[in-house]
Amino acid sequence: MAKYNLDYLDKKILRMISEDARIPFLEVARACNVSGAAIHQRIQKLQSLGIIKGSQFILDPEKIGYETCAYIGLYLKDPSRFDEVVEALRKIPEVVECHYTTGGFDMFIKIYTRNNHHLLTLIHDKLQPLGLSRSETIISFNAAINRPLVIDEAEIQGS
């Protein structure tokens, strides 16, 4: 995959919109001393390159009834079934992330459940039938840091 070299303007735009995805393009344009059309074109370019993957509203799982956050390391009986298992995981709404990792796990997932009983039911009824030899679950009590990647001001100046 080719790497796109971000210039000063790209980095400044990315920093501003990553801090507030709802910031008006004209406000970004004023801060960057360019036209609104230039910002619009840059953002479209960054989207087409896959650098910007969209914008979204972020829900607080706990406030909508999903009080348990867990990370589960999955060990597959047949690791050649990665793609099939990922497709099955996509159909489980509680699964919010899935990673291929180094180390002992074949996959590592993040899930939100209503409570520990819901977590147990999900593991037993939805995950085990995917062909797991075993799993290891870690329950998160609280996210001490939870933020998107932000382009540092020093990196912007280094362009």
VENQUI-V653029 format. One record per residue. N is the residue number from 1. RES is the residue in one small letter. SS is DSSP state (2 for helix, 1 for strand, 0 for the rest). D_FIRST is the distance of its C-alpha to the first C-alpha in Angstrom with 1 decimal. Layout:
BEGIN
[[N & RES & SS & D_FIRST] [N & RES & SS & D_FIRST]]
END
This chain:
BEGIN
[[1 & m & 0 & 0.0] [2 & a & 0 & 3.8] [3 & k & 0 & 6.5] [4 & y & 0 & 9.5] [5 & n & 0 & 12.8] [6 & l & 0 & 15.3] [7 & d & 0 & 18.8] [8 & y & 2 & 22.1] [9 & l & 2 & 22.6] [10 & d & 2 & 19.3] [11 & k & 2 & 19.9] [12 & k & 2 & 23.5] [13 & i & 2 & 22.8] [14 & l & 2 & 20.4] [15 & r & 2 & 23.1] [16 & m & 2 & 25.8] [17 & i & 2 & 24.3] [18 & s & 2 & 23.1] [19 & e & 2 & 26.7] [20 & d & 0 & 28.2] [21 & a & 0 & 26.2] [22 & r & 0 & 29.5] [23 & i & 0 & 30.1] [24 & p & 0 & 31.2] [25 & f & 2 & 29.0] [26 & l & 2 & 32.2] [27 & e & 2 & 32.6] [28 & v & 2 & 29.1] [29 & a & 2 & 30.0] [30 & r & 2 & 33.2] [31 & a & 2 & 31.7] [32 & c & 2 & 29.2] [33 & n & 0 & 31.9] [34 & v & 0 & 30.1] [35 & s & 0 & 31.0] [36 & g & 2 & 30.2] [37 & a & 2 & 28.6] [38 & a & 2 & 26.2] [39 & i & 2 & 25.1] [40 & h & 2 & 24.8] [41 & q & 2 & 22.6] [42 & r & 2 & 20.3] [43 & i & 2 & 20.1] [44 & q & 2 & 19.3] [45 & k & 2 & 16.5] [46 & l & 2 & 15.0] [47 & q & 2 & 15.5] [48 & s & 2 & 14.0] [49 & l & 0 & 10.7] [50 & g & 0 & 11.0] [51 & i & 0 & 12.2] [52 & i & 0 & 15.6] [53 & k & 0 & 15.9] [54 & g & 0 & 19.6] [55 & s & 0 & 22.9] [56 & q & 0 & 25.4] [57 & f & 0 & 28.8] [58 & i & 0 & 28.8] [59 & l & 0 & 31.7] [60 & d & 0 & 33.7] [61 & p & 2 & 34.0] [62 & e & 2 & 37.2] [63 & k & 2 & 38.9] [64 & i & 2 & 38.3] [65 & g & 0 & 39.7] [66 & y & 0 & 36.9] [67 & e & 0 & 38.4] [68 & t & 1 & 36.6] [69 & c & 1 & 33.0] [70 & a & 1 & 32.0] [71 & y & 1 & 29.2] [72 & i & 1 & 29.4] [73 & g & 1 & 28.1] [74 & l & 1 & 28.1] [75 & y & 1 & 29.0] [76 & l & 1 & 28.6] [77 & k & 0 & 31.3] [78 & d & 0 & 28.8] [79 & p & 2 & 25.3] [80 & s & 2 & 24.2] [81 & r & 2 & 24.9] [82 & f & 2 & 21.9] [83 & d & 2 & 20.7] [84 & e & 2 & 24.3] [85 & v & 2 & 25.1] [86 & v & 2 & 22.2] [87 & e & 2 & 23.4] [88 & a & 2 & 26.9] [89 & l & 2 & 26.0] [90 & r & 2 & 24.5] [91 & k & 0 & 28.1] [92 & i & 0 & 29.7] [93 & p & 0 & 29.8] [94 & e & 0 & 30.7] [95 & v & 1 & 27.3] [96 & v & 1 & 25.1] [97 & e & 1 & 22.3] [98 & c & 1 & 21.1] [99 & h & 1 & 19.0] [100 & y & 1 & 18.3] [101 & t & 0 & 19.7] [102 & t & 0 & 20.9] [103 & g & 0 & 24.7] [104 & g & 0 & 27.2] [105 & f & 0 & 26.0] [106 & d & 0 & 23.9] [107 & m & 1 & 23.0] [108 & f & 1 & 24.0] [109 & i & 1 & 25.0] [110 & k & 1 & 26.6] [111 & i & 1 & 29.4] [112 & y & 1 & 32.2] [113 & t & 1 & 35.6] [114 & r & 0 & 39.0] [115 & n & 0 & 40.7] [116 & n & 2 & 40.8] [117 & h & 2 & 42.6] [118 & h & 2 & 39.9] [119 & l & 2 & 37.4] [120 & l & 2 & 39.5] [121 & t & 2 & 39.9] [122 & l & 2 & 36.2] [123 & i & 2 & 35.5] [124 & h & 2 & 38.4] [125 & d & 2 & 38.1] [126 & k & 2 & 34.4] [127 & l & 2 & 32.4] [128 & q & 2 & 34.8] [129 & p & 2 & 34.9] [130 & l & 2 & 31.2] [131 & g & 0 & 32.1] [132 & l & 1 & 32.0] [133 & s & 1 & 33.9] [134 & r & 1 & 34.1] [135 & s & 1 & 32.6] [136 & e & 1 & 33.1] [137 & t & 1 & 33.5] [138 & i & 1 & 33.5] [139 & i & 1 & 35.1] [140 & s & 1 & 34.1] [141 & f & 0 & 37.2] [142 & n & 0 & 35.5] [143 & a & 0 & 32.2] [144 & a & 0 & 33.2] [145 & i & 0 & 29.9] [146 & n & 0 & 27.9] [147 & r & 0 & 25.7] [148 & p & 0 & 22.4] [149 & l & 0 & 20.2] [150 & v & 0 & 21.9] [151 & i & 0 & 21.0] [152 & d & 0 & 23.9] [153 & e & 2 & 26.3] [154 & a & 2 & 26.2] [155 & e & 2 & 22.4] [156 & i & 2 & 23.2] [157 & q & 2 & 25.9] [158 & g & 0 & 23.8] [159 & s & 0 & 21.8]]
END
